[in-house]
Amino acid sequence: MAAVLFLLQVTVAHRFSTESLRFDLLYLLAAYLALEARPEAALVCACAIGILRDLGSGGRLGASAVVMVLGAAGLLVLRDRIYREKIVTDVVLVFGFVLFCGTLRAGGVALASASAGWFALMQYALGQAALTAALAPLFFRLFDRLRVVEREGALLA
């Protein structure tokens, strides 16, 4: 699933985005797994998705993995403490997850590059979080239909 979403991300997603409004399908998958899969599986998958992102972007290998694992760990803490019967709750959780990950990435980029403007990076992270969260209901339903996570016991399919 991650490989298919990665291919869609790099081949199609840029056509539906502007400079500061971009969605991220890999964040959607990582958030879905953090909300639905067993904790161990969710963290391993978040790490793998982050490494896949780094391999495709040419960035430092492992940087995205660390960011995604930290974000997934945050969702794991929240998922059993929040009443999640309404899809809007998942949208808010995805927004927070993507914004958290985007803020960490922006901080890393700002520290690594003197020319990167913090405000522009945060504007990008906020736009990405908003657009990605808006797509969460559609993709979460798709992931449910594809049975990415088995409901009885929340095992990975």
N, C-alpha and C positions, 0 to 999 in steps of 0.2 A: 504494500500500500504506500509506504514512504517513497519508494522509487517512482511509482506512477505519479504521485503528487509532486515530487521533485521535478519530473519531466514536464508536467503541466506548469509548474511554477516558472521554469526557465524558458519555456517555449511560448506559452499563451498568456500568462498572468500580466506580463508587462504591457500587453495591449489594452488592458482594462484598468490602467493606473495612470496617475499623473505624478508629478515630481514628489509631492509630499503625501499623496494618498495611494498607498499600495497595500495589497493584502498578501498574506503569507499562508499558504496551504500547509506547510510543514508545522507551523505553530498551531494550526487548527488540529492536526493529527496528534501532536504532543499533548495539547490541552485535553482533547477527547480521551486519550489513553490515561492521563492523570486523573480524570474524573470518573472513568469507568473500569479500568483494569486493576488487577492486583497491584499493590504498591511496588513490589520488587520488579514486576514486569513493566510497569509504567516508567520507573526510573531507568531501567536498562534501555527501553525503547526511546526515551527522551535523549539519552546519551548517543544512541545510534543515529537518531534523526539529526542531532547536532553535528555529528561527525560527517554525515552525508551532506549537510549544508556547507560545512567547511570545505569538503572535497570539491564541491561545485562552485564555491565562490573564490577559491584561491586564497582564502584568509588563513590565519594561524590555525593549524589543526588542533582541535580540542576546545577552542574558545567558545564556539557556539554550543558545544556539548555541555560545558560547565554552566553556561547561562540557562540552557534548557533544563538541565537537571535541577538547578536551584529553583527555577520557576515551577517545575513539576512537583518538587518537594513542597512548595508553598501551597499548590492546589491540593495535594494529598492531605495536608493538615486541615484545609478548609472544607473539603468535600463531605466529610461525615458530620461536620458541625453546622452545616447550613441546609435548610430545607430547600431541596432542588426540584420540586414538582413543576415549577413554571420554567419555561424555556428562557425567560428574561433573566433568571438567576444565572443560567449557564452563559448567557451573553455577557453579563457583567463580570463573571469569573474569567471568561476568555479575554475580555478587555483588560482586566487587571494583569493577567498572565502575560499578554503580549506587551503591555506597557512596561511591566517590570523587566521583561527580557530586553525590550528595546532600550530602556534606560541603562541597563547594564552594558549593553553593546555600545551605546552612545558614549558612556563614560570611558570604556576601553578605547574607542576610536579617538576621543578627545585627548586622552592621555598619550596615545601613541603618535598622534599627528598634531603638530602645532597649528596647522592651517585649518583644521576642522573646527567649525563654530559650534559651540554647545547648543545655542538656541536653535540653529537649523537642524541639528541632530535630534533634539527633543521634539521639534515640530514633526520631523519624519516619524519618530517613534509614536507620537500621539495619533497621527494620521493612519499609520499602519495598524495600531491597536483598534481604532474606531472601525476601519473598513473590514479588518479580519473578524472582529466580534460581530459585525453585521451579517457576515456570511456563516457564522456558527450554526444557526438553526438548520440551514440547508445542508451543510456538510455533516453535522451530527446525525441528522436523519439518514443521510446516505450511508454513513458509517454503521448505523444501526441496521439498516437493510442489508448491508454487505456482511453483517455479523463479524465485524472486526474484533469485537469483544464478546465472548460468550456470556450471557446474562446469569446463568446459574453458577454462582461463585466467582464471577468476574475474571474468568481466565481468558487469555488471549486466544483468538480462534486460529 
